[in-house]
Amino acid sequence: MQRPPAPPPAPPVPPGPPGRWLTPTRVAGWVHPGIRRVSATIVHRQREWAEHNAVQASGEGPVWVALGDSTVVGIGASRLEHTAAAIVHRRLRDHTGTAWRLHNLGRYGAKVEAVVHEQLPRLHEWGRPELVTVAVGSNDIVWSWGLDGFRHAMTRLLDTVPAGSVVGTMPPGWWGKGLRANDWLRAAAAERGVLVAEVGVLPQLRRMVAADGFHPNDRGYRFIAEGVLQALGIPAEPPGD
């Protein structure tokens, strides 16, 4: 008697950020319950997007590729549908009446260099994308000295994505480091015909940040989604949708 065929393997879960097991996030999680609670959702959220990508890959319609870090993954949102990527995807479909397919390549902990080496090579995996968005740089601002490495890697990224892509600004960071990075980013993007979404400064910080005090919450991701839609010239999703 033949055995039934084995079920297909689940989509792979993208690995977490490289580095040692003893990371600042893990250490902080031992003493801050909010950090521990949000960190516990990372693997599940990455798996949700892997499953989403597996379904979207087999469909038809124009392709949107989202590159970046945990902002693209939506760490801190209560559910997948409340992430910025999911909100923009719904609005893009509703506004255009077209079955856009979202290939979310975002990865928790990614720096700009990781996006260049690990995500950009997959840009045309589903064919030529009609839209590319980029949200990365916060980890460079927080965990790197100076801005030289950020500028070098971001230059390579902006030189590769097509004109008309959208790149998001970053939080202010310590000592205004993010503000200086954003000034450079706006000029570099304008030179290449890349649109800028002004999403780096949450207007109601305490109401828009998750329990870990770092990632956006549902309100924060709605604000980010509205910034991306504004850059694309698309009206925002009505509240409550």
CYANA upper distance limits for C-alpha pairs under 8 A (distance plus 0.5 A):
 10 ALA  CA     51 GLU  CA      8.26
 11 PRO  CA     47 ARG  CA      8.19
 11 PRO  CA     50 ALA  CA      6.29
 11 PRO  CA     51 GLU  CA      6.44
 11 PRO  CA     54 ALA  CA      7.20
 12 PRO  CA     47 ARG  CA      8.04
 12 PRO  CA     50 ALA  CA      7.15
 13 VAL  CA     43 VAL  CA      8.01
 13 VAL  CA     46 GLN  CA      6.72
 13 VAL  CA     47 ARG  CA      5.73
 13 VAL  CA     50 ALA  CA      6.73
 14 PRO  CA     46 GLN  CA      7.14
 14 PRO  CA     47 ARG  CA      8.18
 14 PRO  CA     50 ALA  CA      8.19
 14 PRO  CA    107 ARG  CA      7.55
 16 GLY  CA     43 VAL  CA      8.46
 16 GLY  CA    107 ARG  CA      7.81
 16 GLY  CA    108 TYR  CA      6.74
 16 GLY  CA    109 GLY  CA      7.48
 17 PRO  CA    107 ARG  CA      8.32
 17 PRO  CA    108 TYR  CA      6.90
 17 PRO  CA    109 GLY  CA      5.45
 17 PRO  CA    110 ALA  CA      6.92
 19 GLY  CA     23 THR  CA      8.00
 22 LEU  CA     26 ARG  CA      7.00
 22 LEU  CA     27 VAL  CA      7.44
 23 THR  CA     27 VAL  CA      6.79
 24 PRO  CA     28 ALA  CA      6.51
 25 THR  CA     29 GLY  CA      6.55
 25 THR  CA     35 ILE  CA      8.00
 25 THR  CA     39 SER  CA      8.48
 26 ARG  CA     30 TRP  CA      7.13
 26 ARG  CA     36 ARG  CA      8.17
 27 VAL  CA     31 VAL  CA      7.85
 28 ALA  CA     32 HIS  CA      6.39
 28 ALA  CA     35 ILE  CA      7.33
 28 ALA  CA     36 ARG  CA      8.27
 29 GLY  CA     33 PRO  CA      6.74
 29 GLY  CA     34 GLY  CA      8.00
 29 GLY  CA     35 ILE  CA      5.46
 29 GLY  CA     36 ARG  CA      4.76
 29 GLY  CA     37 ARG  CA      8.50
 29 GLY  CA     39 SER  CA      8.20
 30 TRP  CA     36 ARG  CA      7.36
 32 HIS  CA     36 ARG  CA      6.92
 32 HIS  CA    212 ASP  CA      8.30
 33 PRO  CA     37 ARG  CA      6.49
 33 PRO  CA    212 ASP  CA      8.43
 34 GLY  CA     38 VAL  CA      6.76
 34 GLY  CA    211 ALA  CA      5.04
 34 GLY  CA    212 ASP  CA      5.04
 34 GLY  CA    213 GLY  CA      8.15
 35 ILE  CA     39 SER  CA      6.42
 35 ILE  CA    211 ALA  CA      7.07
 35 ILE  CA    212 ASP  CA      4.56
 35 ILE  CA    213 GLY  CA      8.07
 36 ARG  CA     40 ALA  CA      6.64
 36 ARG  CA    212 ASP  CA      8.09
 37 ARG  CA     41 THR  CA      7.65
 37 ARG  CA    211 ALA  CA      8.08
 37 ARG  CA    212 ASP  CA      8.14
 38 VAL  CA     42 ILE  CA      7.74
 38 VAL  CA     75 ILE  CA      7.75
 38 VAL  CA     76 GLY  CA      6.51
 38 VAL  CA    210 ALA  CA      8.16
 38 VAL  CA    211 ALA  CA      7.29
 38 VAL  CA    212 ASP  CA      6.70
 41 THR  CA     45 ARG  CA      6.61
 41 THR  CA     75 ILE  CA      7.81
 42 ILE  CA     46 GLN  CA      6.71
 42 ILE  CA     75 ILE  CA      6.91
 42 ILE  CA    108 TYR  CA      7.90
 43 VAL  CA     47 ARG  CA      6.65
 44 HIS  CA     48 GLU  CA      6.71
 45 ARG  CA     49 TRP  CA      6.97
 45 ARG  CA     73 VAL  CA      7.48
 45 ARG  CA     74 GLY  CA      8.04
 45 ARG  CA     75 ILE  CA      7.59
 45 ARG  CA     80 LEU  CA      7.72
 46 GLN  CA     50 ALA  CA      6.75
 46 GLN  CA     73 VAL  CA      7.19
 46 GLN  CA    107 ARG  CA      7.93
 46 GLN  CA    108 TYR  CA      8.49
 47 ARG  CA     51 GLU  CA      6.69
 48 GLU  CA     52 HIS  CA      6.63
 48 GLU  CA     80 LEU  CA      7.96
 49 TRP  CA     53 ASN  CA      6.52
 49 TRP  CA     73 VAL  CA      7.95
 49 TRP  CA    104 ASN  CA      7.21
 50 ALA  CA     54 ALA  CA      6.78
 51 GLU  CA     55 VAL  CA      6.99
 52 HIS  CA     56 GLN  CA      6.71
 53 ASN  CA     57 ALA  CA      6.38
 53 ASN  CA    102 LEU  CA      7.76
 53 ASN  CA    103 HIS  CA      6.19
 53 ASN  CA    104 ASN  CA      7.25
 54 ALA  CA     58 SER  CA      7.66
 55 VAL  CA     59 GLY  CA      7.69
 56 GLN  CA    101 ARG  CA      6.30
 56 GLN  CA    102 LEU  CA      7.35
 56 GLN  CA    103 HIS  CA      7.81
 57 ALA  CA    101 ARG  CA      8.17
 57 ALA  CA    103 HIS  CA      8.16
 57 ALA  CA    126 TRP  CA      7.30
 59 GLY  CA    101 ARG  CA      7.97
 60 GLU  CA     99 ALA  CA      7.86
 60 GLU  CA    101 ARG  CA      7.88
 61 GLY  CA     98 THR  CA      7.60
 61 GLY  CA     99 ALA  CA      5.82
 61 GLY  CA    100 TRP  CA      5.80
 61 GLY  CA    101 ARG  CA      6.62
 62 PRO  CA     98 THR  CA      8.37
 62 PRO  CA     99 ALA  CA      7.61
 62 PRO  CA    100 TRP  CA      5.50
 62 PRO  CA    101 ARG  CA      6.54
 62 PRO  CA    129 PRO  CA      7.39
 62 PRO  CA    130 GLU  CA      6.54
 63 VAL  CA    100 TRP  CA      6.40
 63 VAL  CA    101 ARG  CA      5.35
 63 VAL  CA    102 LEU  CA      6.55
 63 VAL  CA    103 HIS  CA      7.59
 63 VAL  CA    126 TRP  CA      7.77
 63 VAL  CA    127 GLY  CA      8.20
 63 VAL  CA    128 ARG  CA      7.84
 63 VAL  CA    129 PRO  CA      5.23
 63 VAL  CA    130 GLU  CA      6.07
 63 VAL  CA    131 LEU  CA      7.15
 64 TRP  CA    100 TRP  CA      7.41
 64 TRP  CA    101 ARG  CA      6.51
 64 TRP  CA    102 LEU  CA      5.38
 64 TRP  CA    103 HIS  CA      6.60
 64 TRP  CA    129 PRO  CA      6.15
 64 TRP  CA    130 GLU  CA      6.51
 64 TRP  CA    131 LEU  CA      5.11
 64 TRP  CA    132 VAL  CA      6.22
 64 TRP  CA    133 THR  CA      8.26
 65 VAL  CA    102 LEU  CA      6.49
 65 VAL  CA    103 HIS  CA      5.30
 65 VAL  CA    104 ASN  CA      6.48
 65 VAL  CA    105 LEU  CA      7.66
 65 VAL  CA    123 LEU  CA      7.31
 65 VAL  CA    129 PRO  CA      6.97
 65 VAL  CA    131 LEU  CA      6.86
 65 VAL  CA    132 VAL  CA      5.40
 65 VAL  CA    133 THR  CA      6.99
 66 ALA  CA     72 VAL  CA      7.38
 66 ALA  CA     85 ALA  CA      8.24
 66 ALA  CA    102 LEU  CA      7.80
 66 ALA  CA    103 HIS  CA      6.78
 66 ALA  CA    104 ASN  CA      5.36
 66 ALA  CA    105 LEU  CA      6.36
 66 ALA  CA    106 GLY  CA      7.02
 66 ALA  CA    132 VAL  CA      6.41
 66 ALA  CA    133 THR  CA      5.44
 66 ALA  CA    134 VAL  CA      6.61
 67 LEU  CA     72 VAL  CA      7.48
 67 LEU  CA    104 ASN  CA      7.28
 67 LEU  CA    105 LEU  CA      5.87
 67 LEU  CA    106 GLY  CA      5.62
 67 LEU  CA    115 VAL  CA      7.36
 67 LEU  CA    119 GLN  CA      7.14
 67 LEU  CA    120 LEU  CA      8.25
 67 LEU  CA    132 VAL  CA      7.98
 67 LEU  CA    133 THR  CA      6.58
 67 LEU  CA    134 VAL  CA      5.30
 67 LEU  CA    135 ALA  CA      6.95
 67 LEU  CA    136 VAL  CA      8.24
 68 GLY  CA     72 VAL  CA      6.22
 68 GLY  CA    105 LEU  CA      7.57
 68 GLY  CA    106 GLY  CA      5.07
 68 GLY  CA    107 ARG  CA      6.93
 68 GLY  CA    110 ALA  CA      7.19
 68 GLY  CA    111 LYS  CA      8.39
 68 GLY  CA    112 VAL  CA      8.15
 68 GLY  CA    115 VAL  CA      6.75
 68 GLY  CA    134 VAL  CA      6.01
 68 GLY  CA    135 ALA  CA      5.22
 68 GLY  CA    136 VAL  CA      5.22
 69 ASP  CA     73 VAL  CA      7.17
 69 ASP  CA    106 GLY  CA      5.66
 69 ASP  CA    107 ARG  CA      5.36
 69 ASP  CA    108 TYR  CA      5.61
 69 ASP  CA    109 GLY  CA      6.32
 69 ASP  CA    110 ALA  CA      5.28
 69 ASP  CA    111 LYS  CA      7.49
 69 ASP  CA    135 ALA  CA      6.98
 69 ASP  CA    136 VAL  CA      5.85
 69 ASP  CA    137 GLY  CA      8.46
 70 SER  CA     74 GLY  CA      6.33
 70 SER  CA     75 ILE  CA      6.10
 70 SER  CA    106 GLY  CA      7.13
 70 SER  CA    107 ARG  CA      6.29
 70 SER  CA    108 TYR  CA      4.71
 70 SER  CA    109 GLY  CA      6.75
 70 SER  CA    110 ALA  CA      7.88
 70 SER  CA    215 HIS  CA      8.48
 71 THR  CA     75 ILE  CA      7.05
 71 THR  CA     84 ALA  CA      8.25
 71 THR  CA    106 GLY  CA      8.34
 71 THR  CA    108 TYR  CA      8.48
 71 THR  CA    135 ALA  CA      7.12
 71 THR  CA    136 VAL  CA      8.19
 71 THR  CA    215 HIS  CA      7.98
 71 THR  CA    216 PRO  CA      8.28
 72 VAL  CA     83 THR  CA      8.37
 72 VAL  CA     84 ALA  CA      7.60
 72 VAL  CA     85 ALA  CA      6.72
 72 VAL  CA    104 ASN  CA      7.90
 72 VAL  CA    106 GLY  CA      5.63
 72 VAL  CA    107 ARG  CA      7.90
 72 VAL  CA    135 ALA  CA      6.95
 73 VAL  CA     83 THR  CA      7.98
 73 VAL  CA     85 ALA  CA      8.14
 73 VAL  CA    104 ASN  CA      8.13
 73 VAL  CA    106 GLY  CA      5.89
 73 VAL  CA    107 ARG  CA      6.76
 73 VAL  CA    108 TYR  CA      7.22
 74 GLY  CA     80 LEU  CA      7.75
 74 GLY  CA     83 THR  CA      5.32
 74 GLY  CA     84 ALA  CA      7.19
 74 GLY  CA     85 ALA  CA      7.98
 74 GLY  CA    216 PRO  CA      8.47
 74 GLY  CA    221 TYR  CA      8.03
 75 ILE  CA     83 THR  CA      8.47
 75 ILE  CA    108 TYR  CA      8.26
 75 ILE  CA    215 HIS  CA      6.96
 75 ILE  CA    216 PRO  CA      8.03
 76 GLY  CA    209 VAL  CA      8.33
 76 GLY  CA    210 ALA  CA      5.77
 76 GLY  CA    211 ALA  CA      8.09
 76 GLY  CA    212 ASP  CA      8.47
 76 GLY  CA    215 HIS  CA      5.99
 76 GLY  CA    216 PRO  CA      6.19
 76 GLY  CA    217 ASN  CA      5.52
 76 GLY  CA    218 ASP  CA      7.96
 77 ALA  CA     82 HIS  CA      6.44
 77 ALA  CA     83 THR  CA      6.26
 77 ALA  CA    210 ALA  CA      7.95
 77 ALA  CA    216 PRO  CA      7.48
 77 ALA  CA    217 ASN  CA      5.32
 77 ALA  CA    218 ASP  CA      5.47
 77 ALA  CA    221 TYR  CA      7.79
 78 SER  CA     82 HIS  CA      7.21
 78 SER  CA    217 ASN  CA      7.73
 78 SER  CA    218 ASP  CA      7.02
 79 ARG  CA     83 THR  CA      7.59
 80 LEU  CA     86 ALA  CA      7.33
 81 GLU  CA     86 ALA  CA      5.76
 81 GLU  CA     87 ILE  CA      7.10
 82 HIS  CA     86 ALA  CA      7.08
 82 HIS  CA     87 ILE  CA      6.98
 82 HIS  CA    218 ASP  CA      6.16
 82 HIS  CA    221 TYR  CA      7.51
 82 HIS  CA    222 ARG  CA      7.84
 83 THR  CA     87 ILE  CA      6.81
 83 THR  CA    218 ASP  CA      7.35
 83 THR  CA    221 TYR  CA      6.13
 83 THR  CA    222 ARG  CA      7.89
 84 ALA  CA     88 VAL  CA      6.62
 84 ALA  CA    221 TYR  CA      5.29
 84 ALA  CA    222 ARG  CA      6.47
 84 ALA  CA    224 ILE  CA      6.62
 84 ALA  CA    225 ALA  CA      5.15
 85 ALA  CA     89 HIS  CA      6.53
 85 ALA  CA    104 ASN  CA      8.42
 85 ALA  CA    225 ALA  CA      7.51
 86 ALA  CA     90 ARG  CA      6.74
 87 ILE  CA     91 ARG  CA      6.77
 87 ILE  CA    222 ARG  CA      7.74
 87 ILE  CA    225 ALA  CA      6.80
 87 ILE  CA    237 GLU  CA      8.07
 88 VAL  CA     92 LEU  CA      6.37
 88 VAL  CA    225 ALA  CA      6.18
 88 VAL  CA    226 GLU  CA      8.31
 88 VAL  CA    228 VAL  CA      8.01
 88 VAL  CA    229 LEU  CA      7.24
 89 HIS  CA     93 ARG  CA      6.78
 89 HIS  CA    100 TRP  CA      7.87
 89 HIS  CA    102 LEU  CA      7.31
 90 ARG  CA     94 ASP  CA      6.63
 91 ARG  CA     95 HIS  CA      6.28
 91 ARG  CA    236 ALA  CA      7.80
 91 ARG  CA    237 GLU  CA      6.52
 92 LEU  CA     96 THR  CA      6.57
 92 LEU  CA     98 THR  CA      8.41
 92 LEU  CA    100 TRP  CA      7.65
 92 LEU  CA    234 ILE  CA      8.28
 93 ARG  CA     97 GLY  CA      5.93
 93 ARG  CA     98 THR  CA      5.78
 93 ARG  CA     99 ALA  CA      6.19
 93 ARG  CA    100 TRP  CA      6.32
 94 ASP  CA     98 THR  CA      7.91
 95 HIS  CA    234 ILE  CA      7.79
105 LEU  CA    119 GLN  CA      6.80
106 GLY  CA    110 ALA  CA      8.37
106 GLY  CA    119 GLN  CA      8.35
109 GLY  CA    139 ASN  CA      7.19
110 ALA  CA    114 ALA  CA      6.20
110 ALA  CA    115 VAL  CA      7.15
110 ALA  CA    136 VAL  CA      7.81
110 ALA  CA    139 ASN  CA      7.45
111 LYS  CA    115 VAL  CA      7.06
111 LYS  CA    136 VAL  CA      6.98
111 LYS  CA    137 GLY  CA      6.51
111 LYS  CA    138 SER  CA      8.13
111 LYS  CA    139 ASN  CA      6.11
111 LYS  CA    140 ASP  CA      6.14
112 VAL  CA    116 VAL  CA      6.85
112 VAL  CA    136 VAL  CA      6.51
112 VAL  CA    137 GLY  CA      6.39
112 VAL  CA    140 ASP  CA      7.62
112 VAL  CA    150 PHE  CA      7.13
112 VAL  CA    153 ALA  CA      6.39
112 VAL  CA    154 MET  CA      6.70
112 VAL  CA    157 LEU  CA      8.36
113 GLU  CA    117 HIS  CA      6.79
113 GLU  CA    150 PHE  CA      8.31
113 GLU  CA    153 ALA  CA      5.91
113 GLU  CA    154 MET  CA      8.25
114 ALA  CA    118 GLU  CA      6.06
114 ALA  CA    119 GLN  CA      7.75
115 VAL  CA    119 GLN  CA      5.31
115 VAL  CA    120 LEU  CA      6.65
115 VAL  CA    157 LEU  CA      8.44
116 VAL  CA    120 LEU  CA      5.71
116 VAL  CA    121 PRO  CA      8.10
116 VAL  CA    153 ALA  CA      7.60
116 VAL  CA    156 ARG  CA      7.80
116 VAL  CA    157 LEU  CA      6.47
117 HIS  CA    121 PRO  CA      7.33
118 GLU  CA    122 ARG  CA      8.04
119 GLN  CA    123 LEU  CA      7.32
120 LEU  CA    157 LEU  CA      8.34
123 LEU  CA    128 ARG  CA      8.30
123 LEU  CA    129 PRO  CA      7.92
124 HIS  CA    128 ARG  CA      5.76
124 HIS  CA    129 PRO  CA      7.12
131 LEU  CA    164 GLY  CA      8.09
131 LEU  CA    165 SER  CA      6.58
132 VAL  CA    161 VAL  CA      7.54
132 VAL  CA    162 PRO  CA      8.04
132 VAL  CA    165 SER  CA      5.41
132 VAL  CA    166 VAL  CA      6.95
133 THR  CA    165 SER  CA      6.18
133 THR  CA    166 VAL  CA      5.14
133 THR  CA    167 VAL  CA      6.25
133 THR  CA    168 GLY  CA      8.47
134 VAL  CA    165 SER  CA      8.36
134 VAL  CA    166 VAL  CA      6.67
134 VAL  CA    167 VAL  CA      5.10
134 VAL  CA    168 GLY  CA      6.80
135 ALA  CA    167 VAL  CA      6.46
135 ALA  CA    168 GLY  CA      5.61
135 ALA  CA    169 THR  CA      8.00
136 VAL  CA    168 GLY  CA      7.98
136 VAL  CA    170 MET  CA      8.10
137 GLY  CA    141 ILE  CA      6.73
137 GLY  CA    150 PHE  CA      7.76
137 GLY  CA    170 MET  CA      6.92
138 SER  CA    142 VAL  CA      6.75
138 SER  CA    170 MET  CA      6.36
138 SER  CA    171 PRO  CA      7.22
138 SER  CA    173 GLY  CA      8.31
138 SER  CA    178 GLY  CA      8.24
139 ASN  CA    143 TRP  CA      6.21
139 ASN  CA    144 SER  CA      8.16
140 ASP  CA    144 SER  CA      5.70
140 ASP  CA    150 PHE  CA      6.86
141 ILE  CA    145 TRP  CA      8.35
141 ILE  CA    147 LEU  CA      8.11
141 ILE  CA    173 GLY  CA      6.85
141 ILE  CA    174 TRP  CA      8.47
141 ILE  CA    177 LYS  CA      7.15
141 ILE  CA    178 GLY  CA      6.64
142 VAL  CA    173 GLY  CA      7.11
142 VAL  CA    174 TRP  CA      7.90
147 LEU  CA    151 ARG  CA      6.56
147 LEU  CA    181 ALA  CA      7.60
148 ASP  CA    152 HIS  CA      6.64
149 GLY  CA    153 ALA  CA      6.68
150 PHE  CA    154 MET  CA      6.38
151 ARG  CA    155 THR  CA      6.40
151 ARG  CA    181 ALA  CA      8.46
152 HIS  CA    156 ARG  CA      7.14
153 ALA  CA    157 LEU  CA      6.84
154 MET  CA    158 LEU  CA      6.51
155 THR  CA    159 ASP  CA      6.51
155 THR  CA    188 ALA  CA      8.06
156 ARG  CA    160 THR  CA      6.85
157 LEU  CA    161 VAL  CA      6.93
158 LEU  CA    188 ALA  CA      8.33
158 LEU  CA    189 ALA  CA      7.36
158 LEU  CA    192 ARG  CA      7.75
158 LEU  CA    194 VAL  CA      8.10
159 ASP  CA    192 ARG  CA      7.79
161 VAL  CA    165 SER  CA      7.13
162 PRO  CA    194 VAL  CA      8.13
163 ALA  CA    192 ARG  CA      6.88
163 ALA  CA    193 GLY  CA      5.37
163 ALA  CA    194 VAL  CA      5.72
164 GLY  CA    193 GLY  CA      6.47
164 GLY  CA    194 VAL  CA      5.54
164 GLY  CA    195 LEU  CA      6.46
165 SER  CA    193 GLY  CA      8.43
165 SER  CA    194 VAL  CA      5.65
165 SER  CA    195 LEU  CA      6.45
166 VAL  CA    194 VAL  CA      6.36
166 VAL  CA    195 LEU  CA      5.11
166 VAL  CA    196 VAL  CA      6.07
166 VAL  CA    197 ALA  CA      7.05
166 VAL  CA    228 VAL  CA      7.79
166 VAL  CA    231 ALA  CA      7.72
166 VAL  CA    232 LEU  CA      8.33
167 VAL  CA    189 ALA  CA      8.36
167 VAL  CA    194 VAL  CA      7.55
167 VAL  CA    195 LEU  CA      6.77
167 VAL  CA    196 VAL  CA      5.56
167 VAL  CA    197 ALA  CA      6.52
168 GLY  CA    196 VAL  CA      6.23
168 GLY  CA    197 ALA  CA      5.13
168 GLY  CA    198 GLU  CA      6.62
168 GLY  CA    199 VAL  CA      6.48
168 GLY  CA    200 GLY  CA      7.55
168 GLY  CA    228 VAL  CA      8.08
169 THR  CA    182 ASN  CA      6.26
169 THR  CA    185 LEU  CA      8.08
169 THR  CA    196 VAL  CA      7.56
169 THR  CA    197 ALA  CA      6.83
169 THR  CA    198 GLU  CA      5.98
169 THR  CA    199 VAL  CA      6.09
169 THR  CA    200 GLY  CA      5.23
170 MET  CA    178 GLY  CA      6.45
170 MET  CA    179 LEU  CA      8.10
170 MET  CA    181 ALA  CA      8.32
170 MET  CA    182 ASN  CA      7.02
170 MET  CA    199 VAL  CA      7.48
170 MET  CA    200 GLY  CA      4.56
170 MET  CA    201 VAL  CA      7.78
171 PRO  CA    178 GLY  CA      6.21
171 PRO  CA    179 LEU  CA      7.86
171 PRO  CA    200 GLY  CA      4.78
171 PRO  CA    201 VAL  CA      5.92
172 PRO  CA    176 GLY  CA      5.78
172 PRO  CA    177 LYS  CA      6.78
172 PRO  CA    178 GLY  CA      4.67
172 PRO  CA    179 LEU  CA      5.50
172 PRO  CA    200 GLY  CA      7.65
172 PRO  CA    201 VAL  CA      7.47
173 GLY  CA    177 LYS  CA      6.05
173 GLY  CA    178 GLY  CA      5.43
173 GLY  CA    179 LEU  CA      8.03
174 TRP  CA    178 GLY  CA      7.90
176 GLY  CA    180 ARG  CA      7.03
177 LYS  CA    181 ALA  CA      6.83
178 GLY  CA    182 ASN  CA      6.55
179 LEU  CA    183 ASP  CA      6.79
180 ARG  CA    184 TRP  CA      6.96
181 ALA  CA    185 LEU  CA      6.55
182 ASN  CA    186 ARG  CA      6.57
183 ASP  CA    187 ALA  CA      7.13
184 TRP  CA    188 ALA  CA      6.65
185 LEU  CA    189 ALA  CA      6.40
186 ARG  CA    190 ALA  CA      6.62
186 ARG  CA    196 VAL  CA      7.17
187 ALA  CA    191 GLU  CA      6.87
188 ALA  CA    192 ARG  CA      7.23
189 ALA  CA    193 GLY  CA      6.69
189 ALA  CA    194 VAL  CA      5.28
189 ALA  CA    195 LEU  CA      7.13
189 ALA  CA    196 VAL  CA      7.59
190 ALA  CA    194 VAL  CA      6.39
190 ALA  CA    195 LEU  CA      7.61
195 LEU  CA    231 ALA  CA      6.90
195 LEU  CA    232 LEU  CA      8.43
196 VAL  CA    231 ALA  CA      6.91
197 ALA  CA    227 GLY  CA      5.80
197 ALA  CA    228 VAL  CA      5.67
197 ALA  CA    230 GLN  CA      7.90
197 ALA  CA    231 ALA  CA      5.91
198 GLU  CA    227 GLY  CA      6.39
198 GLU  CA    228 VAL  CA      8.30
199 VAL  CA    223 PHE  CA      7.81
199 VAL  CA    224 ILE  CA      5.72
199 VAL  CA    227 GLY  CA      6.21
199 VAL  CA    228 VAL  CA      8.22
202 LEU  CA    208 MET  CA      7.34
202 LEU  CA    220 GLY  CA      7.24
202 LEU  CA    223 PHE  CA      7.96
204 GLN  CA    208 MET  CA      6.46
205 LEU  CA    209 VAL  CA      6.60
207 ARG  CA    219 ARG  CA      7.71
207 ARG  CA    220 GLY  CA      8.32
208 MET  CA    216 PRO  CA      6.20
208 MET  CA    217 ASN  CA      5.94
208 MET  CA    218 ASP  CA      7.62
208 MET  CA    219 ARG  CA      5.58
208 MET  CA    220 GLY  CA      4.76
208 MET  CA    221 TYR  CA      8.39
209 VAL  CA    213 GLY  CA      6.29
209 VAL  CA    214 PHE  CA      6.84
209 VAL  CA    215 HIS  CA      6.30
209 VAL  CA    216 PRO  CA      4.76
209 VAL  CA    217 ASN  CA      5.44
209 VAL  CA    219 ARG  CA      8.39
209 VAL  CA    220 GLY  CA      6.79
210 ALA  CA    214 PHE  CA      7.17
210 ALA  CA    215 HIS  CA      6.05
210 ALA  CA    216 PRO  CA      5.78
210 ALA  CA    217 ASN  CA      4.95
216 PRO  CA    220 GLY  CA      5.18
216 PRO  CA    221 TYR  CA      6.43
217 ASN  CA    221 TYR  CA      6.63
218 ASP  CA    222 ARG  CA      6.74
219 ARG  CA    223 PHE  CA      6.87
220 GLY  CA    224 ILE  CA      6.84
221 TYR  CA    225 ALA  CA      6.51
222 ARG  CA    226 GLU  CA      6.65
223 PHE  CA    227 GLY  CA      6.84
224 ILE  CA    228 VAL  CA      6.93
225 ALA  CA    229 LEU  CA      6.69
225 ALA  CA    236 ALA  CA      8.46
226 GLU  CA    230 GLN  CA      6.50
226 GLU  CA    236 ALA  CA      5.95
226 GLU  CA    237 GLU  CA      8.17
227 GLY  CA    231 ALA  CA      6.80
228 VAL  CA    232 LEU  CA      6.91
229 LEU  CA    233 GLY  CA      6.62
229 LEU  CA    234 ILE  CA      5.54
229 LEU  CA    235 PRO  CA      7.08
229 LEU  CA    236 ALA  CA      6.76
230 GLN  CA    234 ILE  CA      6.27
230 GLN  CA    235 PRO  CA      7.26
230 GLN  CA    236 ALA  CA      7.82
237 GLU  CA    241 ASP  CA      7.29
